[in-house]
Structure formats: C-alpha cells, structure tokens
C-alpha cells in the first residue's frame, strides 16, 4: 500500500502548451490570437486538459517572437488586448482549468523603457539594471558567446561601452545582482498574480546570474560544458529563485516551472539543483532527456530512472516530448510506416509516468515538423544558419483544425504555411475516427483521470527495456496499474504473474475493457497497453 497523496492541479493534471501565433486566428490577419484560444477552450476541455501554458503574448517587437519583451504589463496588439487576456483567464477558470504564462526574466527587449534609459548615459540610474562593461584593450570585455556562437557583447557608440546579451543583440540581459531592478521585476510578477494567473514557465532561468569577475571562459567549456560555463548555472541564481518562490507562496495555489536547457543533454543532477530542497525554489523543472533519447527502450528507462533519482524527495517530476524550440516528436525518429504506432506508444509513456505531462499543441493529432522553404522562413535562427539549420518554424506551423483551406486556422494566408498534411490529418476528421491519434489521447487522459494510480501513484519498474520491452507499475493505495510498452518491431512474449485476471484499460492493439486471463501474452510490434491489475 502506498502513502496517500493529496491531489494538486500542477502535479497531477495534464498541461497543454499553446504557441499563440499558431493556434487559432480569430480576426483574419493570419496570426493566432487570444480570442482564438478562447474559441477553442471547449476543445481542450473535451481533450481532458487541466492547465494551459501560454507562450509569450506580452508587448514585443517580435525579434524573437515574444521572447523579447518591451512591456511586461501589456499585451501585444498582434494577440489582442489586456481585456482579451482577462477574458481568457475568466473563461479558463470557469471551465475548471488553470493558466500559466511564459515569463522571461533573463533579458528584455532593447526597446523596453528600462533599457532605453540604461543606454542613455553612463550615469543613468538604470545603467546598472543591465550588464555594461568597458572595452578591454579596445575589444570586447571577454570571450563569452551567445547561444548561437557569436560574441555576446554589442558596442554602444553613444556611451562607448559594451552591453551583454545571451541571445540576439536586441535582447540585453538584465543584471540580477541589482536589488532595485529585482524589486521592480518582482512587482511585475505580483501584477500578474493579482490578475489571476496561476503560475509561470520561466524561460532560460539558469542564465540569470553571471560570474561577477567576467573572466574568460575556458574555450571548450564555452561550447560543451554546463557547470564550468561562467555565464550560467551560478549559485546566486538559487537565492533569487528562493525569493521568487517566497513571492509565489504569498498567493494561493500558484506554481512555477523552469526551462533549464543543458549541453550536453542528460545532466539531470544539474537541472535538479534548481528545485532546491523540493519546496523552496522551482516547483518543477524541465529535464529534456526524453526528447534526446534514441528509439531504445533501455535508453528511455535510463532517462526516466535517472531523473527520478536526481530530484529532491519533496519535489515533483515532469515530462515533455516536444516543444516550440526542440521540435515535434512524431518525426524525430525514422518512424517510417510505423510512425503513428510509435507516436501512440510514446504518448502512452508520457501520460502514464509519475510526473506532470506536457502536451505540445498538435501532438495529439500527430502533427509533424513541416518543411519550410527558404522564402517562408521567419525564425531568425533559420535565416542566420540556412541551409545548415532551417530554424524552429517547422515545429510552429498553424494548428490543423479541419480540411478547409489553411486547415481551419485562418481565413487568410497564415504567418507560416500550414503543413501539407492538413487535408488528411486534422482535428475534425480525427474526432470521427475511433482509432485516430486524437481519440487515443482522449482515452489515455480519461483513464489517467479515472485511476488515481496514474496521476498520484508511485512508479515501480518491472522490465527495464531489455529485449525492447519497457514495463512498469503505478500504485496508489490498493490500486495497481500495469503499463507495457514494446519498442521492438518484433512480437515479444511478456510473462508476469499479476497479468492473470487483469483488465485492459487502453491499448494500441487490444480491445478496451477486456480481461486477460493468462500469465503470459504476446505483444505486437510497437504495442502499448495499460492494464488494471487485480491482486
């Protein structure tokens, strides 16, 4: 018998990540917007979603599609108005869901009033709110680089100093060692809490503090290391997160989740540090290990157990297979004719692990990374590195609602081309097909909600991936659920004493609500089956 746990929306619910520009256009300008999201809330309720994570909709010049914020208390007209956002909050809450907003704390837009003041003169009161340095021997202050490999310093001719930016020059980094800046930023956070936002996804939160002497990084660590890079993962960031958590805790039932992207992927112990003791820093942190797993059951088992072992006992794990930066999982592997069978298997994994699942919009219908021609590229990374890297647009194409022109996303030409697959792969058609990806997701989420073991139960490994089979139990009180995943293209025999008299809850290959009356079954290629066990 497992210890009884109290239900918590952010721990036990299902999250849905919306990229606003691509979800639903309500006003015919080719860009998704807040009223468009409101229009589709009932779809999310029907899917079984408990919370929405919304990529940035703040005022922005859109150099990096909203991750360069020029007004933290304003909504960009591209997405609607503040009244639209308030209506979204109300409509989300009226349906029993929660709304989590993206928050960029590391940097602002160079058009933010703070930076405009900061660069106006060396003695401006807000000069130290950003990171400014004198030239070193007439050159850049040190060898630190941006995330795309160029020098992280831009020279300002007016004040004859350099400012630091982890990303584009239009995204200057804030100086989180400055107490006045921190106090003012926390006031912005309090504004959103007062407005009714339920939490924040924190963008690149591990970059906040930089090593204070600004000495050069070792050349290789500039590119390949996590712990030794001097412009991230600094211990003082933990103190800021403790203060941030204290601010959240002054409001009822709020949460935070941090993006801590590390290179090479898989340094789970480093990511786990940002959870603190489990109750004093971030509520959750994204570990992207599953995204980088090869198609190998043992590798998935290793990534899962490694993450479970790294996080503090009082904290909570979460899992993700796709996002707006790293692409969609359906086409990550050479899936061939089995791509949707494999996609259903991974969906089963995501929704039956111990931890909060995050679904990226469109994954529930099997949307894939799309081919984007050079002329249609919008992502500045794609423009900069084409043809070696075509950017992130391929994972941000418009949602495919139906087989009408533009996939039902807009009645005009969308900001990005709709994937050519929309005529055969869309929400409307999949709702009518009981074997569709969408209906499989709906059934998985339904079962997850019906059986507390799948949302609140502990995780017990049964088979660690050897032979291509991954099997584990979720247990809560007297309830036991068995999950069996065959990663192999071959049929596999699976023998387990508890199988006898088990009950099929959801499966890629077996009829729902049927009994298994033997100790051994044959798993079909890429079979995923969830069973209720009877002791």
DOFI-993177 format. One record per residue (C-alpha): x, y, z; residue in three letters; residue number from 1. Coordinates in steps of 0.2 Angstrom, whole numbers. Example, Ala and Ser with C-alpha at 12.3 -4.5 7.8 and 13.67 -1.06 7.14 Angstrom:
<rs>
   east  north     up  residu  num
     62    -22     39     Ala    1
     68     -5     36     Ser    2
</rs>
This chain:
<rs>
   east  north     up  residu  num
      0      0      0     Unk    1
      7     17     -5     Unk    2
      6     33      6     Unk    3
    -10     43      2     Unk    4
     -6     59     -8     Unk    5
    -17     75     -9     Unk    6
    -22     80    -27     Unk    7
    -14     95    -34     Unk    8
    -18    103    -51     Unk    9
      0    106    -56     Unk   10
      7     89    -50     Unk   11
     -7     78    -56     Unk   12
    -16     87    -70     Unk   13
    -12     87    -89     Unk   14
     -4    103    -96     Unk   15
     -6    109   -114     Unk   16
      7    121   -122     Unk   17
      0    133   -134     Unk   18
     11    143   -146     Unk   19
     -2    158   -148     Unk   20
      3    164   -166     Unk   21
     -1    146   -172     Unk   22
    -16    140   -163     Unk   23
    -31    150   -170     Unk   24
    -34    166   -179     Unk   25
    -50    175   -174     Unk   26
    -48    191   -184     Unk   27
    -42    186   -201     Unk   28
    -24    193   -200     Unk   29
    -16    176   -202     Unk   30
     -9    176   -184     Unk   31
    -16    166   -170     Unk   32
    -23    177   -155     Unk   33
    -31    176   -138     Unk   34
    -49    177   -144     Unk   35
    -44    162   -155     Unk   36
    -38    152   -140     Unk   37
    -54    157   -130     Unk   38
    -64    150   -145     Unk   39
    -55    133   -143     Unk   40
    -56    131   -125     Unk   41
    -70    118   -126     Unk   42
    -59    108   -137     Unk   43
    -46    107   -123     Unk   44
    -59    103   -110     Unk   45
    -65     88   -121     Unk   46
    -47     83   -123     Unk   47
    -46     82   -104     Unk   48
    -33     96   -101     Unk   49
    -31    104    -84     Unk   50
    -19    118    -87     Unk   51
    -13    129   -102     Unk   52
      5    135   -104     Unk   53
      4    150   -115     Unk   54
     20    156   -124     Unk   55
     23    175   -123     Unk   56
      9    187   -128     Unk   57
     17    202   -120     Unk   58
     21    218   -129     Unk   59
     36    214   -140     Unk   60
     45    220   -156     Unk   61
     45    201   -160     Unk   62
     63    199   -165     Unk   63
     62    183   -156     Unk   64
     43    180   -157     Unk   65
     39    187   -140     Unk   66
     54    182   -130     Unk   67
     60    199   -132     Unk   68
     48    209   -121     Unk   69
     46    228   -121     Unk   70
     31    229   -110     Unk   71
     28    216    -96     Unk   72
     11    223    -91     Unk   73
      5    225   -109     Unk   74
     -2    213   -122     Unk   75
      4    214   -139     Unk   76
     -9    220   -151     Unk   77
     -5    206   -163     Unk   78
    -13    194   -150     Unk   79
    -27    206   -143     Unk   80
    -29    217   -128     Unk   81
    -27    216   -110     Unk   82
    -46    214   -109     Unk   83
    -45    199   -120     Unk   84
    -32    192   -108     Unk   85
    -43    195    -93     Unk   86
    -57    186   -103     Unk   87
    -46    171   -106     Unk   88
    -42    170    -88     Unk   89
    -60    170    -83     Unk   90
    -65    158    -97     Unk   91
    -51    146    -92     Unk   92
    -56    146    -74     Unk   93
    -74    144    -77     Unk   94
    -70    128    -86     Unk   95
    -60    121    -71     Unk   96
    -43    124    -79     Unk   97
    -28    134    -75     Unk   98
    -17    147    -85     Unk   99
      1    148    -84     Unk  100
     11    162    -93     Unk  101
     28    162   -100     Unk  102
     40    174    -91     Unk  103
     57    180    -97     Unk  104
     67    185    -83     Unk  105
     84    184    -90     Unk  106
     83    198   -103     Unk  107
     71    211   -110     Unk  108
     69    219   -127     Unk  109
     81    233   -131     Unk  110
     65    243   -134     Unk  111
     60    241   -116     Unk  112
     59    258   -106     Unk  113
     72    251    -94     Unk  114
     85    248   -107     Unk  115
     81    264   -116     Unk  116
     85    273   -100     Unk  117
    100    262    -96     Unk  118
    109    266   -113     Unk  119
    105    284   -112     Unk  120
    120    288   -102     Unk  121
    133    280    -91     Unk  122
    127    289    -75     Unk  123
    108    285    -78     Unk  124
    100    277    -63     Unk  125
     95    262    -73     Unk  126
    113    259    -80     Unk  127
    117    245    -68     Unk  128
    100    237    -72     Unk  129
    109    229    -87     Unk  130
    126    222    -89     Unk  131
    138    235    -96     Unk  132
    157    234    -97     Unk  133
    172    244   -103     Unk  134
    181    238   -118     Unk  135
    196    228   -114     Unk  136
    211    233   -124     Unk  137
    199    241   -136     Unk  138
    190    225   -139     Unk  139
    175    215   -131     Unk  140
    176    213   -112     Unk  141
    178    193   -113     Unk  142
    176    178   -124     Unk  143
    158    174   -118     Unk  144
    147    169   -133     Unk  145
    128    169   -136     Unk  146
    118    153   -138     Unk  147
    121    153   -157     Unk  148
    140    155   -156     Unk  149
    144    173   -159     Unk  150
    151    186   -147     Unk  151
    139    190   -133     Unk  152
    144    209   -132     Unk  153
    137    223   -143     Unk  154
    146    240   -143     Unk  155
    136    255   -139     Unk  156
    143    270   -149     Unk  157
    134    283   -138     Unk  158
    141    278   -121     Unk  159
    157    269   -128     Unk  160
    154    253   -118     Unk  161
    148    235   -122     Unk  162
    132    228   -116     Unk  163
    129    209   -113     Unk  164
    116    198   -122     Unk  165
    114    179   -121     Unk  166
    104    179   -136     Unk  167
    101    192   -150     Unk  168
    108    210   -148     Unk  169
     90    216   -147     Unk  170
     89    205   -131     Unk  171
    100    213   -117     Unk  172
    102    203   -101     Unk  173
     96    211    -85     Unk  174
    108    212    -70     Unk  175
    100    202    -57     Unk  176
    113    207    -44     Unk  177
    105    224    -44     Unk  178
     92    225    -30     Unk  179
     82    239    -37     Unk  180
     80    230    -53     Unk  181
     75    214    -44     Unk  182
     62    223    -34     Unk  183
     54    231    -49     Unk  184
     54    215    -58     Unk  185
     45    206    -44     Unk  186
     32    220    -44     Unk  187
     28    215    -62     Unk  188
     26    197    -56     Unk  189
     15    202    -42     Unk  190
      4    211    -55     Unk  191
      1    195    -65     Unk  192
     -3    185    -49     Unk  193
    -15    199    -44     Unk  194
    -23    197    -61     Unk  195
    -27    178    -58     Unk  196
    -13    170    -67     Unk  197
    -10    153    -59     Unk  198
      9    151    -62     Unk  199
     24    154    -73     Unk  200
     35    145    -85     Unk  201
     52    153    -83     Unk  202
     62    155    -99     Unk  203
     81    150    -98     Unk  204
     80    153    -79     Unk  205
     98    146    -76     Unk  206
    106    161    -85     Unk  207
    101    174    -73     Unk  208
    117    177    -64     Unk  209
    134    178    -72     Unk  210
    151    176    -64     Unk  211
    155    193    -57     Unk  212
    173    195    -62     Unk  213
    169    192    -80     Unk  214
    185    182    -83     Unk  215
    186    172    -99     Unk  216
    178    155   -100     Unk  217
    189    140   -105     Unk  218
    187    139   -124     Unk  219
    179    122   -124     Unk  220
    168    125   -109     Unk  221
    161    140   -119     Unk  222
    153    127   -131     Unk  223
    151    110   -122     Unk  224
    151    112   -103     Unk  225
    137    116    -91     Unk  226
    145    118    -74     Unk  227
    160    127    -79     Unk  228
    152    140    -91     Unk  229
    153    157    -82     Unk  230
    138    164    -89     Unk  231
    125    152    -82     Unk  232
    121    140    -68     Unk  233
    129    151    -55     Unk  234
    124    148    -36     Unk  235
    117    165    -33     Unk  236
    103    161    -45     Unk  237
     97    149    -32     Unk  238
     95    163    -20     Unk  239
     84    173    -32     Unk  240
     73    158    -35     Unk  241
     71    156    -16     Unk  242
     64    174    -16     Unk  243
     54    171    -31     Unk  244
     46    155    -23     Unk  245
     43    166     -7     Unk  246
     33    178    -18     Unk  247
     23    165    -26     Unk  248
     19    157    -10     Unk  249
     11    173     -4     Unk  250
     -3    169    -16     Unk  251
    -14    153    -15     Unk  252
    -10    138    -26     Unk  253
      2    145    -38     Unk  254
     16    136    -47     Unk  255
     32    138    -57     Unk  256
     42    128    -70     Unk  257
     59    132    -76     Unk  258
     67    129    -93     Unk  259
     85    123    -89     Unk  260
     92    118   -105     Unk  261
    109    110   -103     Unk  262
    123    104   -115     Unk  263
    126     90   -117     Unk  264
    108     85   -113     Unk  265
    106     72    -99     Unk  266
    114     82    -84     Unk  267
     99     78    -73     Unk  268
    109     82    -57     Unk  269
    112    100    -63     Unk  270
     94    103    -68     Unk  271
     88     96    -51     Unk  272
     98    109    -42     Unk  273
     86    122    -47     Unk  274
     72    113    -37     Unk  275
     82    116    -21     Unk  276
     75    106     -7     Unk  277
     59    102    -16     Unk  278
     49    116     -8     Unk  279
     59    132     -9     Unk  280
     64    135    -27     Unk  281
     55    130    -43     Unk  282
     40    118    -41     Unk  283
     46    109    -57     Unk  284
     60    109    -70     Unk  285
     60    103    -87     Unk  286
     73     89    -90     Unk  287
     73     86   -109     Unk  288
     81     69   -108     Unk  289
     66     60   -116     Unk  290
     67     72   -131     Unk  291
     85     67   -134     Unk  292
     83     48   -132     Unk  293
     86     37   -146     Unk  294
     72     24   -151     Unk  295
     78     12   -137     Unk  296
     68      5   -123     Unk  297
     83      4   -112     Unk  298
     88     22   -115     Unk  299
     71     28   -110     Unk  300
     71     18    -94     Unk  301
     88     25    -90     Unk  302
     82     43    -93     Unk  303
     67     41    -83     Unk  304
     76     32    -68     Unk  305
     90     45    -68     Unk  306
     78     59    -67     Unk  307
     68     51    -53     Unk  308
     84     48    -44     Unk  309
     91     66    -46     Unk  310
     76     76    -40     Unk  311
     74     80    -21     Unk  312
     62     69    -12     Unk  313
     50     83     -9     Unk  314
     49     89    -27     Unk  315
     39     83    -42     Unk  316
     45     77    -59     Unk  317
     38     82    -76     Unk  318
     40     76    -94     Unk  319
     39     83   -111     Unk  320
     41     75   -129     Unk  321
     40     91   -140     Unk  322
     41    110   -138     Unk  323
     42    126   -149     Unk  324
     61    125   -149     Unk  325
     66    107   -150     Unk  326
     53    101   -162     Unk  327
     39     88   -163     Unk  328
     42     70   -158     Unk  329
     32     62   -171     Unk  330
     45     64   -184     Unk  331
     61     64   -173     Unk  332
     65     46   -177     Unk  333
     65     37   -194     Unk  334
     47     31   -190     Unk  335
     43     26   -207     Unk  336
     26     17   -209     Unk  337
     25     14   -191     Unk  338
     27     32   -186     Unk  339
      9     33   -178     Unk  340
     11     17   -169     Unk  341
     27     23   -161     Unk  342
     19     40   -158     Unk  343
      5     32   -148     Unk  344
     17     22   -139     Unk  345
     27     37   -133     Unk  346
     10     46   -129     Unk  347
      6     31   -118     Unk  348
     23     33   -109     Unk  349
     21     52   -107     Unk  350
      4     50    -99     Unk  351
      7     36    -88     Unk  352
     24     41    -80     Unk  353
     25     48    -62     Unk  354
     25     66    -66     Unk  355
     16     80    -74     Unk  356
     14     78    -93     Unk  357
     16     92   -105     Unk  358
      7     91   -122     Unk  359
     13    102   -136     Unk  360
     -2    109   -147     Unk  361
     -5     97   -162     Unk  362
      5     82   -155     Unk  363
    -12     75   -150     Unk  364
    -16     73   -169     Unk  365
      1     68   -174     Unk  366
      7     84   -182     Unk  367
     25     83   -188     Unk  368
     39     95   -191     Unk  369
     35    103   -208     Unk  370
     46    108   -222     Unk  371
     48    126   -223     Unk  372
     55    134   -239     Unk  373
     69    147   -238     Unk  374
     57    161   -243     Unk  375
     45    156   -229     Unk  376
     57    156   -215     Unk  377
     53    168   -201     Unk  378
     64    162   -187     Unk  379
     80    172   -186     Unk  380
     90    157   -182     Unk  381
     84    149   -198     Unk  382
     88    164   -208     Unk  383
    105    165   -200     Unk  384
    111    147   -202     Unk  385
    101    142   -218     Unk  386
    104    129   -225     Unk  387
    113    120   -211     Unk  388
     99    124   -199     Unk  389
     82    129   -205     Unk  390
     76    136   -188     Unk  391
     62    132   -177     Unk  392
     47    137   -189     Unk  393
     45    118   -193     Unk  394
     38    115   -176     Unk  395
     27    131   -175     Unk  396
     16    129   -190     Unk  397
     -3    133   -188     Unk  398
    -14    120   -179     Unk  399
    -24    109   -191     Unk  400
    -42    110   -186     Unk  401
    -50    104   -202     Unk  402
    -48    100   -220     Unk  403
    -54    118   -226     Unk  404
    -41    130   -234     Unk  405
    -27    134   -221     Unk  406
    -33    120   -210     Unk  407
    -46    130   -202     Unk  408
    -33    140   -193     Unk  409
    -37    156   -203     Unk  410
    -47    163   -217     Unk  411
    -32    171   -225     Unk  412
    -14    167   -228     Unk  413
     -6    162   -212     Unk  414
     10    169   -205     Unk  415
     18    152   -208     Unk  416
     12    140   -221     Unk  417
      0    126   -214     Unk  418
      8    109   -216     Unk  419
      3    100   -232     Unk  420
     -4     86   -221     Unk  421
    -19     96   -215     Unk  422
    -31     88   -228     Unk  423
    -28     71   -221     Unk  424
    -23     75   -203     Unk  425
    -34     87   -193     Unk  426
    -45     88   -178     Unk  427
    -62     87   -186     Unk  428
    -58     71   -196     Unk  429
    -49     63   -181     Unk  430
    -64     66   -170     Unk  431
    -74     55   -181     Unk  432
    -61     41   -182     Unk  433
    -61     30   -166     Unk  434
    -44     24   -170     Unk  435
    -36     41   -173     Unk  436
    -22     48   -163     Unk  437
    -33     61   -155     Unk  438
    -46     49   -149     Unk  439
    -31     38   -142     Unk  440
    -25     54   -132     Unk  441
    -43     57   -126     Unk  442
    -44     39   -120     Unk  443
    -27     39   -111     Unk  444
    -31     56   -102     Unk  445
    -48     49    -97     Unk  446
    -41     33    -90     Unk  447
    -27     44    -81     Unk  448
    -41     54    -73     Unk  449
    -51     39    -68     Unk  450
    -37     29    -60     Unk  451
    -28     39    -46     Unk  452
    -13     27    -48     Unk  453
     -9     35    -65     Unk  454
     -8     53    -58     Unk  455
     -4     51    -40     Unk  456
      4     34    -38     Unk  457
     22     28    -36     Unk  458
     32     21    -51     Unk  459
     39      4    -50     Unk  460
     50     -3    -64     Unk  461
     46    -21    -70     Unk  462
     56    -23    -86     Unk  463
     70    -10    -89     Unk  464
     69    -11   -108     Unk  465
     80    -27   -111     Unk  466
     74    -35   -127     Unk  467
     64    -19   -132     Unk  468
     51    -20   -118     Unk  469
     48     -7   -105     Unk  470
     36    -12    -91     Unk  471
     31     -3    -75     Unk  472
     18     -2    -62     Unk  473
      9     13    -55     Unk  474
      2     10    -37     Unk  475
     -9     21    -26     Unk  476
    -17     14    -10     Unk  477
    -24     -3    -16     Unk  478
    -25      1    -34     Unk  479
    -12     -6    -46     Unk  480
    -10     -1    -65     Unk  481
      2    -10    -76     Unk  482
     10     -2    -92     Unk  483
     18    -12   -105     Unk  484
     27     -4   -120     Unk  485
     35    -14   -134     Unk  486
     48     -3   -143     Unk  487
     53    -18   -154     Unk  488
     47    -21   -172     Unk  489
     45    -39   -167     Unk  490
     32    -48   -157     Unk  491
     38    -51   -139     Unk  492
     32    -63   -126     Unk  493
     28    -55   -109     Unk  494
     26    -65    -94     Unk  495
     20    -58    -77     Unk  496
     12    -67    -63     Unk  497
      0    -52    -60     Unk  498
     -7    -52    -78     Unk  499
    -20    -66    -74     Unk  500
    -37    -58    -72     Unk  501
    -30    -41    -77     Unk  502
    -41    -29    -87     Unk  503
    -37    -19   -102     Unk  504
    -40      0   -100     Unk  505
    -32      7   -116     Unk  506
    -21     -1   -129     Unk  507
    -14      1   -146     Unk  508
    -18    -17   -151     Unk  509
    -31    -24   -139     Unk  510
    -49    -21   -136     Unk  511
    -53     -9   -122     Unk  512
    -62    -16   -107     Unk  513
    -57    -34   -110     Unk  514
    -50    -47    -97     Unk  515
    -33    -55    -99     Unk  516
    -34    -72    -91     Unk  517
    -16    -79    -93     Unk  518
      1    -75    -85     Unk  519
      9    -73   -102     Unk  520
      4    -63   -118     Unk  521
     11    -59   -134     Unk  522
     15    -41   -138     Unk  523
     13    -35   -155     Unk  524
     26    -24   -163     Unk  525
     25     -6   -155     Unk  526
     11    -11   -144     Unk  527
      7      0   -129     Unk  528
     -6     -7   -116     Unk  529
    -12     -1   -100     Unk  530
    -20    -14    -88     Unk  531
    -29    -14    -71     Unk  532
    -22    -27    -60     Unk  533
    -32    -37    -48     Unk  534
    -22    -44    -34     Unk  535
</rs>
